[in-house]
Amino acid sequence: MLAMEPSASKEIATPRLASTVLLVRDSAEGMEVFMVVRHHQIDFASGALVFPGGSIDKDDFAIAADHACCGGDHGLDDKARAFRVAAVRETFEECGVLLARPRGSQALVSGARVEEITKKAAGKTFGEMIAAENLELALDQLTPFAHWITPTPLPKRFDTHFFIAAAPQDQLAVHDGSESVDSIWINPARALADAKTGKYTIIFATRLNVEMLGRQNDAASAIEAARVRKIVTVQPEVLRRDDKGVKLKIPLEADYGGDVFES
């Protein structure tokens, strides 16, 4: 979420609303998070290892306004629900995992049902698909994890809400092959170690959130830690940008283990 490219204009770009999801599970190797490798032709974070996610679109707001599609309002306003709707949509579009229930059911859709839905989804918007399949989105499965806004000097800016969710046990997560060219379930410590060796590129915001995720040993603990943690908005301040790299300042109370970082 932080590609340090200088802006050719002095105008401050308006950040696009976006959502991203830390989809987590437990394995013999410990807790793992699902991450994708961005296509090299994507104009943001190309080639980087990132969490699934993307910009909110008008269909997300339309779905958010229909409480029947969202399984109730969960005490959220339309904008807050739209962030969560986008998180569910992007998780489905980027990795084939659908956090939804048959309307009136308490159980998430099965992996077999998701396969059927995916085959019939071609040519439909996400909202049309949800309506046709009589589904309601499981927004309650999403726990806020972080909130980052791209610094003002950058030409491409995002106002991104990060959510964490447990991966449904019988659904298969795979990359979409267009925006993402590879995917991996990976332990946070391994992701950070592989980034240090150059195997993967992990941009600043992703790196700090992988580090925070790695403080917990299992998925349930990670979700609970996010539930009780105060989410502090992070909009990094660029202190230095030169041939030595970029120095950034973030709020200490955001709990990333410091307030000044080299990116």
Buried (B, 14 or more C-beta within 10 A) or exposed (E): BBBBEEBEEEEEBEBBBBBBBBBBBBEEEBBBBBBBBBBEEBEBBEBBBBBBBBBBBEBBBBBBEBEEBBBEEEEBEBEBBBBBBBBBBBBBBBBBBBBBBBEEEEEBBBBEBBEEBEEEBEEBBBBEBBBEBEBBBBBBBBBBBBBBBBBBBBBBBBBBBBBBBBBBEEBEBBBBEEBBBEBBBBBBBBBBEBBEEEEBBBBBBBBBBBBBBBEBEBBEEBBEBBEEBEBBEBBBBBEEBEEEEBBBBBBEEBBBEEEEBEB
